[in-house]
Amino acid sequence: MMDIRILQLSSGAKEARGLTVVIDVFRAFSLAPYLFDRGAARIMAVRDVELAFELRERDPGSVLVGERHALKIPGFDYGNSPSEIEVADLSGRTVIHTTHAGTRALVAAAAAEDVITGSFVNAGAIVRYIEAAAPETISLVCAGFEGTRETLEDTLCAEYLRDLLTGRRPDFETIRERIVNSECSRRFLHPTDRTCPERDAELCLDLDRFDFAVRRTRMQDNLCVLMRFEV
């Protein structure tokens, strides 16, 4: 029987063991499958902006994607926004990605044996990946808002994955409605502040849009390499 734990923020990521899913629904790890769908060859998820720029200098053909306080970082190609790259051509390119919560939690999960990213957009593929691996221990890490407080969407995603893994069939439409009507979604619906486009919320809650997992294949210091993994 699998031991499934739900952990919160980077502090929880440091405690993660076994097969670990680092969840960031709004928006980092909903974005990751979109990046691969647009042709990215790999994602280099990094903790710090400075390291992102250093990696770009070494590989001028790479693409910088990321945010701080939800805003695109000056000098970056794209923000942490699925709608920004919805029609982008990233064919064969390396994406360097840094965010306040998601990529930092990913880096913090250094002690985990196997790590994949988590979101609703590829939830079914995540469950298939875990079932095929059949680990004894599963850590579901919720990245939270800017790495400082828990968020409803990440926790509900962790519970959704847990329920599927334990044979239950949660009602996603009820989950989606709870998220859409919660405080965490207000930033996508603000009448004048378009920092977080409404389209991003729609894309991040598009259940099972993708049929592949996103897996950490290499880890060093403040850097994780992510690859598309077919399941």
Secondary structure, DSSP 8 states (H G I E B T S, - for coil): --EEEEEEHHHHHHH--SEEEEE-TTTHHHHHHHHHHTT-SEEEEES-HHHHHHHHHH-TT-EEEEEETTEE-TT-SB-S-TTTTTT---TT-EEEEE-SSHHHHHHH-TT-SEEEEE-GGGHHHHHHHHHHH--SEEEEEE--BTTTB--HHHHHHHHHHHHHHTT----HHHHHHHHHTSGGGGGGS-SS--SS-HHHHHHHT-TT---EEEEEEEEETTEEEEEEEE-
